[in-house]
Every structure is written in C-alpha cells, then in structure tokens.
C-alpha cells in the first residue's frame, strides 16, 4: 500500500488503468467479462482504479461503476474531466470552464454509481481557462462533498504550482516509464516539494516494456499504437534495444521484463503509484507480482544506464495529440 501525496488516500502500490476495457487497444471486450475482471482485481488486492469521462466516451465509467458498486467502500476511484463533446457524443477539443466541470462531475457520479469521486483529475490543461479557476471549482466540489481530492494530468510544473496555491493537488497523472523519463527533469522535484503523489500512466510503454511486442508486431483497427510514431516499424526495431537491456536484469532476477519495468518505477519514490492497464488476468497477476520484486542498487543503476544509453526513436504522440500537453 502507498499514500498518494502528503494528505491523499492510501491505495494499492499498483492501481489499474481501465481505459483499454473501452477503447484504444482493439475491439471492446464483452461487458460481463470486464465486470468479472474488475471484481477479480479487487479480490487480488487492487484498490485504486482509474477511468475518465472521455473513455468510450462514457462507457468506461459505466463499466467501472457497475463492477465496483458492491465494493465501493473498499476502493479508491479516480476519474477525469476536461474534454468537450459534440452533439453525437464524440470528443471535440478541451474545456475546463467551471460550468462544464460541474456538468462532467454530475455525469461521472451518476455513471460511477457513487456519491463522491475520490480523485478528480483535469484530463488536459485548458489554455483558455486559468488553472486557478479550475482548482477553485474543484475546491468548491470538495466542500460540497462531491469530490475528495484534486488531481491534474499532463500538467507542467508551473501549472501544478498555480493550482496547488488555490487548492491542494493530491496527485498528478502523466506518462512515466523506462520508455519516457521526461518527468524527472522538472515534474518529480516539484511533486516532492509540494507533497503531491504521482500516478504514471502507460508505465509499460503501452505494452512495449512487457517484452511481448516484437519487431514484426501488427496493430489492428482500433489500436492506438498504429498511430503512434514510436511504434512505426523502423522505430520499433530500434527501440527494442531497450527491452533487450531490461531483459538482462529480468533474467538475472528470475522475473519478467514487465515486472522489472514496474519495479523500477516503484523504486523511484514511495509516492509513485503506477496504473498499468490490462484486460487479462494472467497479465494482471504478472503486473501485481512486480510489487514483490526487489531491485538492488546495481540493478537500478544498470536500468538507468540502459534507458539513457538507448536513444528512444519516434515521438510519443502524433502532432495533434502532442499539442494538448501542457509545458
């Protein structure tokens, strides 16, 4: 178990990212199958579940809400607002106007079948709305009992500080892994100073750091990786050099590449709570096993060298998606 930030909730050391149950990684699995999967995760000790209004859209919150309603008091639910939708329910830009935040929260509460959202993240920073207004609105929702904690996602250090000055930020959710270490420059020191927890999404590099993605991998319809520069054929071949280096440590420890990648994250700070996503029980069990992997100082140094010496090829996002990242 770990505590998110100085005053945040106590959660399982590894949470569960639920997005892939509704989108981005191929066809959507049967609903009943995913409900059973989510309940099995609780039985295995997972207490932290991450979803968002935009996942689906809306489907993911409904799924998580139905699955976890019987154990609501035993879990911590995190969801996100911040995207606008057109008349057909399709995502169309960002919005964090106070009235839109309130509308999103009311919808999330209904879909999640709960009276309170444990951690409410702004999904992406809205350049047209001062972050002070966003933090103030969420602060009002906290006072009203609809939300317990404010979170941000993909926010820059300056934005985090400005929000925190208005209402305490409990957690930041951004990408972080051996495959993407940019947060170490400014974000992690800022979080440490302010007492903010860190929730790395894509801690396995969208499956890349599991060791199961080969140079000949094909990504089918509906799989977001087919659109990501890092997964284009030439980039993928070059980036596998990092996996080979991680596998050396995994073989020495008698564990898997994915477990080493997650254990490395857990070793960075006691307030780091990765949320790997999966839809398969065997992968969930493998991921949770990472909490028992103890990496030595030599292991950590070797992994650090590997991820700095292997130059990752390809941008993290296509240009349109990259524009939504706050700097």
SULNORHU-V449251 format. One record per backbone hydrogen bond with DSSP energy under -0.5 kcal/mol. NH is the residue of the N-H (numbers start at 1). CO is the residue of the C=O. E is the energy in kcal/mol with one decimal. If there is no record, write none. Layout:
nh/co/e
NH/CO/E
NH/CO/E
//
This chain:
nh/co/e
2/11/-3.2
4/9/-2.4
5/3/-0.9
6/195/-2.8
8/4/-0.9
11/2/-3.4
11/9/-0.5
15/274/-2.7
16/48/-2.2
17/276/-1.4
18/16/-0.5
18/50/-2.4
21/18/-1.9
22/19/-2.5
23/19/-1.5
26/222/-1.4
34/30/-1.7
35/31/-2.3
36/32/-2.1
37/33/-1.8
38/34/-2.6
39/35/-2.0
40/36/-1.9
41/37/-1.9
42/38/-1.6
43/39/-1.9
44/40/-1.3
45/42/-1.8
46/41/-2.3
49/47/-0.5
49/76/-2.4
50/16/-2.4
51/78/-2.6
53/80/-1.9
55/52/-0.8
56/54/-0.8
58/53/-2.8
59/57/-1.2
60/55/-2.1
62/58/-1.8
63/59/-2.5
64/60/-2.9
65/61/-2.7
66/62/-2.3
67/63/-2.5
68/64/-2.4
69/65/-1.1
71/68/-1.2
72/69/-1.3
74/71/-2.3
75/72/-1.2
76/47/-3.7
77/75/-0.5
78/49/-2.6
78/76/-0.5
79/119/-2.1
81/121/-2.2
84/93/-2.5
86/90/-2.7
89/86/-2.2
92/84/-3.3
95/82/-2.2
100/97/-0.8
101/97/-2.4
102/98/-2.2
103/99/-1.9
104/100/-2.5
105/101/-2.6
106/102/-2.2
107/103/-1.9
108/104/-2.7
109/105/-2.8
110/106/-1.7
111/107/-2.5
112/108/-2.8
113/109/-0.6
113/110/-0.7
114/109/-1.9
117/146/-2.5
118/77/-0.8
118/116/-0.5
119/77/-1.9
120/149/-2.9
121/79/-2.8
121/119/-0.6
122/151/-1.7
123/81/-3.8
123/121/-0.7
127/125/-0.7
129/126/-1.6
133/130/-1.1
134/130/-1.5
135/131/-2.8
136/132/-2.2
137/133/-2.1
138/134/-2.4
139/135/-2.3
140/136/-1.8
141/137/-1.9
142/138/-2.2
143/139/-2.2
144/140/-1.7
145/142/-1.2
146/141/-1.9
147/141/-1.2
148/117/-2.4
149/118/-0.9
150/168/-0.6
151/120/-3.0
152/171/-2.0
153/122/-0.8
154/173/-1.8
160/156/-2.3
161/157/-2.2
162/158/-2.2
163/159/-2.5
164/160/-2.6
165/161/-1.6
166/162/-0.6
166/163/-1.4
167/163/-2.6
170/150/-2.9
170/168/-0.6
171/150/-1.1
172/197/-2.3
173/152/-2.6
174/172/-0.6
174/199/-0.8
176/201/-1.2
177/180/-2.0
180/177/-1.2
184/181/-1.9
185/182/-1.8
186/182/-0.5
188/183/-2.6
190/186/-1.7
191/187/-2.6
192/188/-2.5
193/189/-2.1
194/190/-2.2
195/191/-1.5
196/191/-2.3
197/170/-3.0
198/271/-2.3
199/172/-3.2
200/198/-0.6
201/174/-1.5
205/202/-2.0
208/205/-1.5
209/204/-2.8
210/207/-1.6
211/208/-1.1
212/207/-0.6
214/212/-0.7
217/214/-1.8
220/218/-0.6
223/220/-1.9
224/24/-3.4
224/222/-0.7
226/223/-2.1
227/224/-2.1
228/225/-0.8
230/315/-1.0
231/228/-1.9
232/229/-1.4
236/232/-3.1
237/233/-2.3
238/234/-1.9
239/235/-2.7
240/236/-1.3
241/238/-1.3
242/239/-1.6
243/239/-0.8
244/240/-2.2
245/241/-1.4
246/242/-2.2
247/243/-2.5
248/244/-1.0
249/245/-0.9
250/246/-2.2
251/247/-2.9
252/248/-1.7
253/249/-2.0
254/250/-0.9
255/250/-2.5
258/210/-0.7
260/256/-2.0
261/257/-2.3
262/258/-2.2
263/259/-2.7
264/260/-2.4
265/261/-1.3
266/262/-2.5
267/263/-1.6
268/265/-1.6
269/265/-0.7
272/269/-1.3
273/198/-2.8
273/271/-0.5
275/200/-2.1
278/17/-0.5
284/280/-2.3
285/281/-2.8
286/282/-1.8
287/283/-2.8
288/284/-2.7
289/285/-1.5
290/287/-1.7
291/288/-1.4
292/289/-1.5
293/290/-1.4
294/292/-0.6
295/293/-0.7
300/296/-2.6
301/297/-2.2
302/298/-2.4
303/299/-2.5
304/300/-2.3
305/301/-2.3
306/302/-2.3
307/303/-2.4
308/304/-1.0
309/305/-2.8
310/306/-2.0
311/309/-0.8
312/310/-0.7
322/318/-2.4
323/319/-1.4
324/321/-1.5
325/322/-1.6
326/154/-1.6
//
